[in-house]
């Protein structure tokens, strides 16, 4: 790199004494193009730009929050703020700046423009070199409600997502099968990380039915920039899953989602919840089937029972619950109690 770049640099470092004519502008472009072609690192880019401009220059990496500054003589320090003439990088990558004392040079504008363009490429390349090992950290960054807009946008791009493209967050209870790997084999663009006892998954598509053993909460489909909202919805949806309802989508919760904010102790003390927990597995299955089907005969068909057998199970459940399931109001009450029983069994998920 040094041999191929040195001659070009030696020629173009004299640009600071030239007029801002078209030929000089072309040479500025060629200078930064040569830096990009040679895949220089961020420190090398700063040093080369400082030598060209003969003034201190700096760079803010928005993803890490680092501020780097280099002078023509090679000294570097970390400024507390963004001084000088600053140019924002596209898509929230950060910013670059120049600190020229006295009047601006006629080429400063194009130098700053090409410096910014080279910085964008250099930052993206540096991140891509270690992206594979950083996927989990980047996923956590994207899903955190504390992440700033610029940081989230850059993390999404590094994960291969466009911040404006809709995606969904999944919260998958662990231990369980590798659902993220399964989605990849289906051709989905997937990134995943383990957060506590949950596998957090980002996927850029509307998911089909997801059969399997894992309990999964699926967040709403939102632009990547709002991934934290989808993740919050996915975590809430996961709390309403159970042995018989392994996949729950946030949009399907409706008003049930409001109960997720109830203290766990308050949910556990509700009479209908306590009664529902006393039902045996057969009675629970019967009550659930009745709530979904709306009639004893329909419930019997759903679970492959004779309707008289189903009626007997419902009668036993009613004796424990203390209310009738024969009318819509009773079935709604039972349906809510079933949902709250699952909520009681699944504490809030951090993250």
Secondary structure by P-SEA (a helix, b strand, c coil): ccccaaaaaaaacccccccccaaaaaaaaaaaaaaaaacccaaaaaaaaaaaaccccccccccccbbbbbcccbbbbbbcccccbbbbccccccccccccccccccaaaaaaaaaaaaaaaaaaaaaaaccccaaaaaaaaaacccccaaaaaaaaaaacccccccbbbbbbcccccaaaaaaaaaccbbbbbbcccbbbbbbccccccccccbbbbbcccccccaaaaaaaaaaaaaaacccccccccccccccccccccccaaaaaacaaaaaaaaccaaaaaaaaaaaaaccaaaaaaaacccaaaaaaaaaaaaaaaccccccaaaaaaaaaaaaaaaaaacccccc
